[in-house]
């Protein structure tokens, strides 16, 4: 069987809770985010012993620690897309027309990272994974999950809903790669899951 690439989106951050755009800003997990990640831990048991990689941003590092992944390799290529001057702002504080253009993939926030540059960064990280050692778990961000789907299976990133906080997206790294699951999360009282 081909190795699997398991992408874990970090738990809810304090800025997610406040509906703030994050990008590469570095807020920590909220208390609810820690609960989400704790609930996810049991669902990673099939990947126990897999090599672990994580974004070096705090919310990903805290997620990796709660998941008890063991030795983690920190890789900044798995950081979220940079949102420039929009980082820290709520969507309702921005011009609605600009937000709509951004969501259609037409506009890049001022001083932000262009999608093709971001896509190349994530694709390079995927391309340099050592697939000979079995499954790989990467703790990362929603944009990176969508970029990975676009790179590995040709999904249209604009048609993918953002994966939920503390969710799993799983690929079989065969030739061709196959998407086995997208945005799976365990059920919590306020967030019904699909298991």
DOTI-725091 format. One record per residue: z, x negated, y negated of N, C-alpha, C in turn; residue number from 1. Coordinates in steps of 0.001 Angstrom, whole numbers. Each point is the difference from the previous one (the first is absolute). Layout:
      nzz      nxx      nyy     cazz     caxx     cayy      czz      cxx      cyy    k
        Z        X        Y        Z        X        Y        Z        X        Y  NUM
...
//
This chain:
      nzz      nxx      nyy     cazz     caxx     cayy      czz      cxx      cyy    k
        0     -847     1190        0      847    -1190        0     -883    -1239    1
     -738      408    -1011      -61     -746    -1250     1335       85     -721    2
      337    -1023     -778     1245       80     -771      -82     1117    -1030    3
     1174      489     -379       75     1047    -1014      535     -582    -1307    4
     -506      519    -1075      498     -307    -1334      725     1240     -482    5
     1301     -139     -236      832     1119     -429      374     -235    -1461    6
     -490      842     -881      334      -95    -1418     1112      987     -306    7
     1073     -495     -561     1149      821     -373       38       76    -1521    8
     -112     1203     -534      210      135    -1445     1501        7     -253    9
      415     -722    -1017     1421      -81     -354      593     1380     -248   10
     1322       79       72      706     1240     -319      -70      314    -1487   11
      459     1184     -354      -16      424    -1403      759    -1007     -857   12
     -619     -413    -1090      672     -884     -958      648      836    -1096   13
      793     -657     -826      614      712    -1128    -1087      521     -936   14
    -1094     -732     -138    -1090      456     -861     -799     1114      651   15
     -186      -34     1330     -633     1151      660      792     1261     -320   16
     1326     -104       83      866     1157     -253     -151      511    -1426   17
     -319     -895     -934     -168      380    -1407    -1461      297     -342   18
     -867      -35     1001    -1438      248     -170     -636    -1007     -953   19
      456    -1257      110     -571    -1074     -820    -1015     -785      810   20
    -1087     -412     -657     -986     -866      635      611    -1390      166   21
     -216     -610     1135      649    -1279      283     -959    -1171      -36   22
    -1063       67      793     -854    -1164      127      818    -1172      511   23
      -35    -1115     -727      721    -1194      426     1353     -154     -684   24
      456     1050     -701     1374      -16     -507      938       -3     1206   25
     1264     -304     -222      860     -317     1137     1294      813       87   26
      -73     1343      -43     1228      778      188      461      -58     1459   27
     1250      282      211      563       -1     1353     -127     1392      626   28
      386       96     1266       10     1293      673     1083      895     -590   29
     -267     1297       -1     1024      982     -347      873      221     1233   30
     1104      700     -181      837      332     1160     -792      846      992   31
     -771      955     -520     -844      818      879    -1013     -881      735   32
     -553     -991     -682     -945     -915      631      629     -753     1155   33
     1249     -428     -169      697     -683     1094      199      950     1194   34
      304     1262     -282      141      988     1073    -1334      208      719   35
    -1086       76     -760    -1325      166      604     -308    -1152      956   36
      264    -1221     -450     -311    -1179      817      890      -41     1240   37
     1270      343     -154      901       37     1163     -512      984     1044   38
     -509     1159     -445     -541      992      925    -1261     -511      697   39
     -731     -884     -649    -1248     -546      561      256    -1075     1054   40
     1144     -658      -64      281    -1169      847     -262      270     1487   41
      471     1124      514     -167      291     1430    -1468      110      396   42
     -858      401     -939    -1414      180      306     -763    -1324       36   43
      662    -1077     -365     -623    -1322       94      374     -720     1295   44
      810      638      849      408     -639     1255    -1174     -443      863   45
    -1125      753       64    -1121     -482      806     -567    -1341     -489   46
      328     -369    -1220     -521    -1240     -578     1083    -1072      -97   47
     1107      192      728     1086     -984       -7     -556    -1347      453   48
      301    -1020     -756     -486    -1335      328    -1340     -332     -624   49
     -627      964     -660    -1268     -280     -671      242     -954    -1166   50
    -1012     -772     -349      111     -836    -1185      122      884    -1225   51
      826     -421     -952      270      809    -1191     -422     -747    -1257   52
     -697      724     -849     -470     -504    -1297      399     1050    -1020   53
      285     -421    -1229      341      990    -1025     -432     -490    -1375   54
     -308      949     -845     -139     -252    -1426     1297     -626     -492   55
      -98     -839    -1004     1200     -654     -526      693      810    -1092   56
     -444     1232     -239      673      838     -991     1272      595      611   57
     1007      240     -839     1331      404      459      -22     1228      889   58
     -765     1028     -366       17     1233      794     -524     -226     1418   59
     -953     -924      160     -497     -339     1337     1010     -876      743   60
      605     -954     -712      997     -881      634     1201      800      489   61
      471      947     -810     1122      840      421     -380      868     1205   62
    -1223      497        5     -475      796     1133      -16     -846     1271   63
     -529    -1210      -91      -53     -899     1170     1406     -302      517   64
      945     -207     -908     1378     -302      416      631     1182      735   65
     -183     1212     -515      567     1180      644     -641      215     1374   66
    -1278     -314      123     -692      171     1273      376    -1063     1024   67
      732    -1030     -439      454    -1076      889    -1170     -612      766   68
    -1004     -431     -750    -1210     -545      609      150    -1444      466   69
     1118     -614     -294      182    -1401      381     -615     -917    -1045   70
     -550    -1111      447     -610     -971     -918    -1238      617     -639   71
      -27       17    -1320    -1100      606     -744     -715    -1084     -788   72
    -1325       21       26     -817     -857     -852     -316      783    -1268   73
      346     -566    -1156     -229      685    -1285    -1380     -375     -514   74
     -810      980     -315    -1378     -248     -412     -329      845    -1227   75
     -170     -623    -1172     -276      766    -1217    -1355      709        5   76
     -877     -335      950    -1281      716       70      200     1456      403   77
     1167      329      574      303     1363      401      732      777    -1094   78
       31     -540    -1238      561      743    -1134     -913     1161     -372   79
      588      976     -679     -755     1143     -504    -1012     -466    -1044   80
     -991      840     -273     -967     -292    -1062      762     -106    -1330   81
     -439     -917     -846      658     -206    -1291     -485     1069     -980   82
      940      715     -618     -349     1102     -904       97     -371    -1469   83
      164    -1281     -294      -19     -452    -1380      990      739     -879   84
     -474      435    -1180      890      632     -977      462     1398      420   85
     -558      550     1055      465     1299      473     1254     -123      861   86
      310    -1175      456     1153     -196      871     1272      439     -715   87
      797      827      672     1246      509     -565     -151     1319     -723   88
    -1221      437     -221     -225     1269     -701      -98     1149     1012   89
      378     1189     -439     -241     1198      793    -1409      493     -312   90
     -641      636      961    -1362      499     -202      -55      954    -1180   91
     1056      808     -200      -21      963    -1111      128     -669    -1367   92
      249    -1296      -36       47     -751    -1271    -1369     -577     -368   93
     -958       99      908    -1322     -590     -207    -1017     1063     -377   94
    -1108     -433     -547    -1086      905     -362     -558      651     1274   95
      -23     1334       80     -463      680     1223    -1430     -372      400   96
     -872     -182     -990    -1384     -379      303      -86    -1381      628   97
      820     -922     -502       10    -1341      574      570       17     1420   98
     1039      785      203      578      111     1348    -1031      562      972   99
     -743     1031     -427    -1034      585      859    -1082    -1026      318  100
     -403     -790     -987    -1007    -1046      229      522    -1080      942  101
     1273     -339     -139      624     -989      891       13      523     1432  102
      373     1259      176       60      581     1353    -1379      132      627  103
    -1037       94     -816    -1377       35      515     -540    -1399      258  104
      792    -1014     -330     -428    -1370      226     -900     -561    -1080  105
      -54      670    -1156     -883     -414    -1084      702     -927     -981  106
     1270      238     -253      759     -714    -1030     1005     -953      643  107
      152    -1177     -620     1045     -952      378     1012       -1    -1139  108
     1302      144      287      985      -46    -1086      -99    -1315     -774  109
      311       10    -1298      -55    -1237     -787      819    -1116      657  110
     -590    -1165      125      581    -1179      657      254      216     1491  111
     -586     1061      561      193      297     1412    -1002     -720      883  112
      201      136     1291     -847     -635     1008    -1125      957      383  113
    -1203     -504       54    -1133      819      418       58      221     1512  114
     -424     1192      455       55      304     1425     -753    -1033      846  115
    -1214     -425     -354     -682     -981      854      801    -1295      182  116
      693     -439    -1043      837    -1200      109     1170      265      937  117
      622     1133     -153     1113      407      859     -466      135     1449  118
    -1120      678      205     -546      194     1348     -268    -1346      673  119
     -549     -948     -746     -272    -1330      547     1292     -706      376  120
     1024      150     -821     1301     -625      288      576      519     1317  121
      -18     1319      185      534      590     1231     -892     -365     1192  122
    -1308       59     -181     -931     -346     1088      187    -1452      444  123
      231     -889     -954      234    -1410      337     1283     -148      806  124
     1048      705     -400     1262      -46      744     -201      495     1431  125
     -761     1079      153     -275      528     1341     -835     -995      799  126
    -1012     -555     -616     -884     -940      687      704    -1251      482  127
     1088     -372     -647      715    -1212      371     1186      260      923  128
      147     1246      485     1053      285      961     -317     -675     1328  129
     1001     -583      612     -157     -585     1328      128     1124     1020  130
    -1132      399      551      -14     1133      936      307     -420     1436  131
      172    -1284      236      211     -473     1369     1433      212      483  132
      918      279     -926     1404      120      374      484     1412      206  133
     -873      971      106      427     1376      226       84      804    -1287  134
      810     1057       64       99      934    -1119      598     -649    -1243  135
     -371      563    -1155      455     -504    -1294      502     1188     -815  136
     1185     -141     -583      558     1022     -896       -8     -579    -1411  137
     -584      748     -938      -43     -418    -1407      687     1066     -841  138
     1023     -393     -747      671      917     -929     -659     -176    -1359  139
     -569     1070     -518     -845     -121    -1173       93     1249     -876  140
    -1069      336     -680      -38     1037    -1030    -1141      973      275  141
       62     1167     -625     -992     1041      243    -1427     -425     -289  142
     -217     -700    -1105    -1356     -450     -324     -539     -953     1045  143
      860     -853      523     -423     -952     1038     -381      722     1283  144
      709     1071      327     -344      780     1189    -1396      598     -171  145
     -273      559    -1172    -1327      574     -255    -1078    -1076       -8  146
      304    -1168     -571     -967    -1101       -4     -281     -483     1417  147
     1028      -48      841     -183     -402     1394     -874     1000      745  148
      222     1296     -252     -831     1027      637    -1458     -149     -419  149
     -234     -271    -1273    -1367     -198     -484     -630    -1224      656  150
      748    -1075       92     -527    -1245      560     -239       95     1506  151
      981      516      720      -77      -41     1466     -863     1098      610  152
       28     1200     -572     -732     1106      627     -970      702     -953  153
     -169     -535    -1204     -984      555     -923      411     1297     -666  154
     1297      318       -5      464     1235     -650     -216      -88    -1510  155
     -267     1129     -610     -153       68    -1453     1391       95     -622  156
      419    -1042     -688     1360      -42     -561      272     1152     -953  157
    -1032      527     -639      193     1098     -942      219     1332      721  158
     -311       50     1281      173     1238      766     1246      -42      880  159
      699    -1137       -7     1240     -113      767     1182      366     -887  160
      829      892      480     1249      277     -715      889    -1226      126  161
      818     -286     -991      929    -1132      148      914      239     1200  162
      237    -1021      812      940      186     1110     1404      229     -546  163
      788      751      737     1372      307     -418      853    -1264       -1  164
     1053       23     -803      983    -1082       66      580      -51     1410  165
      318    -1213      454      595     -222     1324     -845      645     1095  166
    -1293     -332       -9     -913      534     1012     -733    -1144      694  167
     -585      327     1156     -745     -967      796    -1481      344        5  168
     -826    -1014     -145    -1438      116      213     -353    -1061     1030  169
     -694      408     1066     -209     -891     1142    -1490     -163      281  170
     -419    -1260      151    -1366     -334      375        3     -753     1315  171
     -996      254      826     -285     -853     1145    -1048    -1001     -485  172
      317    -1285       99     -867    -1028     -570    -1070     -458      987  173
     -734      948      567    -1105     -320      890    -1274     -217     -796  174
    -1104      -10      703    -1298     -150     -660     -855     1205      372  175
      -30     1036     -808      553       68    -1347     1475      409        7  176
      637     -182    -1158     1381      461     -169       23     1531       27  177
     1115      539      478      166     1458       57     1300      396     -679  178
      -65     1050     -806     1192      562     -623      660      935     1003  179
     1230     -305      402      703      824      982      947     1013     -644  180
      540     -331    -1162      931      905     -678       15     -347    -1482  181
      159     1015     -833       41     -215    -1453     1190      738     -590  182
      887     -749     -653     1089      602     -769     1017      779      813  183
      248     -404     1248      992      710      806     1403     -335     -469  184
      864     1014      -27     1385     -219     -415      914      917      798  185
     1225     -440      197      941      860      719      445     1150     -889  186
      349     1122      602      453     1127     -816     1391     -242     -574  187
      154      349    -1239     1302       37     -671      165     1420     -528  188
     1200      399     -411      188     1383     -458     -974      424    -1089  189
     -341     -910     -932     -874      392    -1102    -1434     -485      173  190
     -286     -713     1099    -1355     -521      214     -381      179     1459  191
     -555     1153      362     -385      201     1393    -1023    -1055      425  192
      166     -528     1175     -897    -1044      492     -930      532     1066  193
     -864     -853      460     -952      344     1050      191     -994     1129  194
      787      371      997      212     -898     1152     -269      742     1270  195
//
